[in-house]
């Protein structure tokens, strides 16, 4: 990657890393593990961000580990975070990769190309006219 700031990337599991077969583990999506491992090798922090919990979460984490992928954190912003029912469970990340994005999940090759070939960090792009530019033609 050619940007200086590394990213914190939160990644969903069902429908994103694997085909959606919840509560079972679906078939790995084409290039998902290769892309995620490469992003990780380039210094980005990956967080598994999923609806799964308990034994279903353990199975997902184990499946990823069997495929050579270990996460910086799982359903937390950082490994040491202690979940508190009085605080928001929202994950702190720069980018979220999820099959439920508007427009769905891009292919994993596209995801990597979007992140790796960006001339500027995608989060540092200059903002133009902010909210109201959406309504202009």
Steps between C-alpha positions, in 0.01 A plus 500: 500500500620844426342701781682569821217441746402138533134421532286332760266285293191337653387197299172312524506119480176350363436616144831687490792267575286190440172431323209560736398167654451612861518329746720269290824618341451569131751452220783757497436790262738518203822683598367597846780340701770596250388864505465524875837336565666737255336804659620374837855436373507862382448618857125549519315381810208267436206465736249221461169681540212256499157423641633160613557429866577205726586171327396637158754780541766253616436291185539806276825606669634143474401480131689822428804377694494172302514716187801696627320808630516620860331827594630792702171490693165320486180700553708760686690811399821365657591167662502626859161670477254384764143513382281717721121486470488873580711596196439474128619179336588687182842399368761769434629445146599704197323273252225241533474217248157338508266332255221725627659819368289707265559328168621180667850364532751582230708205387807447717730585209319832464524564874876456490543710185292779651717508812842425350487711184357814653742789440388652826377337813126447439418665832710808429324600177404866499136564581317704241183685595426228755138388536334728245724388214298177504198691368683690224530367146 
